[in-house]
């Protein structure tokens, strides 16, 4: 595999003594490459066998194959999904503005006894772009957000809002809450608990400063803190032990 894609003028100069045909296939042609993987190897090959026809196959990056779609966010936790969606939207925006009219790969080959023998030229920048599938890119964004959140949690572990701390302690002891497996359900359960008669102090913990409604960020803090307290894999929290239900 050779880095960089030669121009049409360079190709005509290299293969001036043979006919060069551009082709397109539904899937990239499988070719046998030479051990040295150089143009000189191909020229030597066609010269020795008196081959007079060379085929040029250009392969392009398809934007639709790389675009991140909403269904790829399924399964992400509440505390990172917003950030991953933001990163993904930014990637899709940048992808849409990219000029992908140049090929990511050029395959030059000759046919001999029904097989293709040749060399491959690759644009390394575009190649690195196409190698990452959208699902993999979402997971990369998710991992970055998890690491950032972990760093933030370490910094703020001793600076939790006392009211948020109190709310999380209530949920840690709530068997119904502990049985929830979806962050969307946990989010709504926090609101449900806050609205119960006698829970005015808990409600204040997740209200906006002006009292006009619930503060989504504070609700997420309650959920995240409760998860840290009950997650045995969290190194910076204490695992709570409960009796059997």
N, C-alpha and C positions, 0 to 999 in steps of 0.2 A: 504494500500500500504506500503510495507516494503522496506527500502532502502538497496541497496546492493544485488548482485546476488550470491546465494550459488553455490559452485562448485559441480561437479558431485559426488565427494567423499562425500561431505556433504549431498547431496540428498540421496545417497544410505544409509548413516548412519541414516538419519531421517526416511526413509521409507523402512527399511530393511525387514519388515514383509509383505509388499504388492508389487505387480508388478507395475513397473514404466515404462510408455511408452512415448517416444518422439513423438510429432505430429507436423504437419505443416498445417496451414489453409490459404486460400486466404486473409482473414481478421481476425483480432484478435477475439478469442472466447469471447463472452459475458459471464461473470461469476458473480455469486452472492457471494459477500465477507461477511465474518463473522464480527460481530460487533467489536470484538477485533482485527480482521485482523492479526492473528498470526498462525504460523505453528501448535502450540498446538491446536488451534481451529479446524484446518483441521484434525489433528490426532484424536481428540476427536470425530469429526463428523463421520469419516470413521469407527472408532472403535465401536461406538454405533450402526451404521447401518450395520456393518459387510461387509464393502466394501473392496474389495481386489485389486482394480485397480485404479491407479492414473495416470493422464495424465500431461505431461510437455510440454508446448508450449513456445518456445523462439521467441522473436520478435526483429528484427534488424533495425538499421537506414540505410536508402537507400541514398547513396550520390547523386544520380540523383534527388531525391526529394528535396534536399537542395541546389543544385547548382543554382547560379544566372546566368541568361541568358540575352543576349543583349536587347531583346525586353522589358525587365523590366525597362529599362532606359527611355522609352518613356514618354514624358511629363515633364521631368526634365529641369530646366532652365539652360541656358548656363553657368552661373556663378558657378554652383555646379556640373554639370554633369561630368566634368573631374575628380574631387575629388571622386565622388561616384563610377565612373568606376574603379579608382585606388583601393579604399577600397574593392570593389566587387572582383576585380582580386586577391587581396591578400587573401580574404576569400576563394575563389575557390581554390587557390593554397594550402592553409593550409588544406582545406577540403580534397583535393586529397591525401595529405600525411598522413591523419589520419588513424589509424588502427581501423576499425569498425567491426572487426570480432567477438567481444564480443556482446552479446545481450544487448539491452537497457532495456528489460523487460522479465521476466519469469513468466508465469502463471501456477500454479499448481492447479489442480482441479479434483474432482470426479463427476461422473454423478449419479444423483438420480432423478427418475421419469421424465427423459428427460431434466433435467436442470443441468447446471454446477455450482458446489459450490466449492470455493477455495480461494486462496490467490495470491497476486501479489507482485513480487519483482521488484524493479526499480533501475537502475543505474542513480543517480541524474544528473551526468555530461552529459551523453548522452541524458538524458531526456530533459534537458534544451536546448540542441542543436536541437533536433527534433521539439521542440515546436514552434520555430521561422520559419515561412514559408519564402521562398526566397523573396517574394514580401514585406513582413514585414521588412526583413533585409535591403532591398534596401531603404525603407522609413526611417529606423533607421539611415543608413549612410547619407541619404539626410538631415535629421534633424540635425545631428551632423555638417554637412558642412554648413548648414544655420546658425547655432549658431556661428560657427567659423567666417563665413563671416560677420555676424552682429557685432561680437566683433571687427573684423578688421576695419569695416566701422566706428565704434564709435571712434576708436583710430586715424584713418586717415581722419576723416571727415573734419578736418581743414587743412589738408596737401595735398589736391588734386593738381595735376599738373595744372597750370593755363591754359595750352593748352587743356587738357582734359576737364577742367571746361568749357572753351569756346565752345568746340564742343558739350557738353551736352546741353548748353543753346540754341544752334541752333536747336537741335533736339526736345527740349521741345516745341518750337514754330512751329515745322513742323507737320502739320495735317496728312500727309501721314504716317509719322513715328509713330505717336500716334495711328493710326489705326491698326498697325501691332500687331499681337497677338502671334507670334512665335519668339523665340530668334534667331533662325537660320536666319530668314528673317531680323531681326533687325541688326544682324551682317553684312549681305551682304549690307544692306541699308547704313550703316555707310561708307563702302568702296565706295559705289556709290556716296555718297555726297562728299567724299574726292577727288574723281576723277573729279568732275565738274570743268570746267574752272573758275578761280578766287578764288578757295578754297585752294590755296597753303598752307596757314597757318594751316587750318584744316587737310590737308593731312600730314603735318609735325608732327602733334600731335600723329598720329598712325603709323608712319614709324619706322622701326628699327633704332638704333643709327647710323648705317653705311649707311642708306638710301637705302639698297638693296631690301627692300620689306616691306610689312605691318607687324606690330607687333601684333600678335593675342591677347596677354595679354592687350595691350593698347586699342584695340578695345573692349574687354570685359569690361574694366574699363569705357569706354564711355557709353556702354549699361547699365552697372550696375548703374552708377551715374545718368543717365537719368531716369532709373526706380525708383530710390530712390526719385527723385525730383517730379515724377508724381504719385507715389503710395500713396494713402490716408491712407494706413495701416502702412506706415513707420513712426515710431515715431520720428526719428532723421532728418526728412526732411520737407521742406515746400511744401505744396500742391499748385500746380499752377492752376489757374482758367482761363478757355478759354471761348470764345464766342461760340455760336452754329455754327455748320458747315453749 
